[in-house]
Amino acid sequence: MKNLGNMLKQAQSMQTRMAEIQEELQSVEVSGQSGAGLVQATVSGKGELRSLKLDPAVVDKDDIGVLEDLIVAAVNDARAKAEDVSREKMAALTAGLPLPPGFKLPF
C-alpha cells in the first residue's frame, strides 16, 4: 500500500505541474513567418493567434490569393513552433515515467 500512496502523490504532483504548464503556455508567445518575413504571425503557446503583421509590399488588391496563402503559411509556422514548445514542456514533466509510445498528455 505504501507504493500506491507514493504513486497517488506523484500523480497529484504531476497534475498540479500540468496545470502550471498549461498556464505558462497561455502566456508564451511564438512567432512564425512566411514570404521571407513579409508575413509574420504570433500565437500563444496554446496556438491562439495573437497578432498578424503584413509588410505593405505583400498587399496587392489584384492578387489577394498570394496574401491569403502567406497568412496561412505564417500562422501554421507559428502554431508548429508553439506545439514544439508545448511538447518540450510536457516531455520535461513526464521524463522518467513509463508511458507507452505515442501516449499524449494532457488527455
C-alpha positions in Angstrom: 0.0 0.0 0.0 2.9 2.3 0.6 3.8 2.1 -3.1 0.3 3.0 -4.0 0.3 6.0 -1.8 3.6 7.2 -3.4 2.0 6.7 -6.8 -1.0 8.8 -5.9 1.2 11.6 -4.5 3.2 11.5 -7.7 0.1 11.7 -9.8 -1.3 14.6 -7.8 2.1 16.4 -8.2 2.1 15.8 -11.9 -1.5 17.1 -12.2 -0.6 20.3 -10.4 2.5 20.7 -12.6 0.5 20.0 -15.8 -2.0 22.8 -14.8 1.0 25.1 -14.3 2.4 24.3 -17.7 -0.9 24.9 -19.3 -1.0 28.3 -17.7 2.6 29.0 -18.8 1.7 28.0 -22.4 -1.1 30.6 -22.4 1.5 33.4 -21.7 4.2 32.1 -24.1 4.3 33.8 -27.5 5.8 32.2 -30.5 6.3 33.8 -33.9 6.2 32.3 -37.4 6.7 33.8 -40.8 6.4 33.3 -44.5 7.4 35.0 -47.6 10.9 35.7 -46.2 9.3 37.7 -43.3 6.7 39.6 -45.4 4.0 38.0 -43.2 4.6 37.4 -39.5 2.1 35.7 -37.1 2.4 35.4 -33.4 0.5 32.7 -31.4 0.3 31.7 -27.8 1.8 28.5 -26.6 -1.6 27.0 -27.0 -1.8 28.0 -30.7 -4.2 31.0 -30.3 -3.4 33.8 -32.9 -2.3 36.9 -31.0 -1.0 39.2 -33.8 -0.5 39.3 -37.5 1.9 41.7 -39.3 1.9 42.3 -43.0 4.6 44.1 -44.9 2.9 46.6 -47.2 4.8 45.2 -50.2 2.8 42.0 -50.0 -0.6 43.7 -50.1 -1.8 43.7 -53.8 -5.5 44.1 -54.3 -5.2 42.3 -57.6 -3.6 39.2 -56.1 -5.3 38.5 -52.7 -4.7 34.8 -53.1 -1.0 35.1 -52.6 -1.5 37.1 -49.4 -4.0 34.6 -48.1 -1.6 31.8 -48.7 1.2 33.7 -47.0 -1.0 34.3 -44.0 -2.0 30.6 -43.7 1.7 29.6 -44.0 2.8 32.1 -41.3 0.1 31.0 -38.9 0.9 27.4 -39.5 4.6 28.0 -38.9 3.9 29.8 -35.6 1.5 27.1 -34.5 4.0 24.3 -35.3 6.6 26.2 -33.2 4.0 26.5 -30.3 3.4 22.8 -30.5 7.1 22.2 -30.2 7.3 24.4 -27.1 4.3 22.5 -25.6 5.8 19.1 -26.4 9.1 20.1 -24.8 7.4 21.3 -21.6 5.3 18.1 -21.4 8.4 15.9 -22.1 10.1 17.5 -19.1 7.1 16.8 -17.0 6.8 13.2 -18.0 10.5 12.4 -18.0 11.2 9.1 -16.3 7.6 8.0 -16.4 7.0 4.6 -18.1 4.4 5.9 -20.6 3.5 3.8 -23.7 4.8 5.1 -27.0 2.5 7.7 -28.6 0.8 8.4 -25.3 0.0 12.1 -25.2 -0.7 14.4 -22.2 -2.9 16.1 -21.4 -5.6 13.7 -22.3 
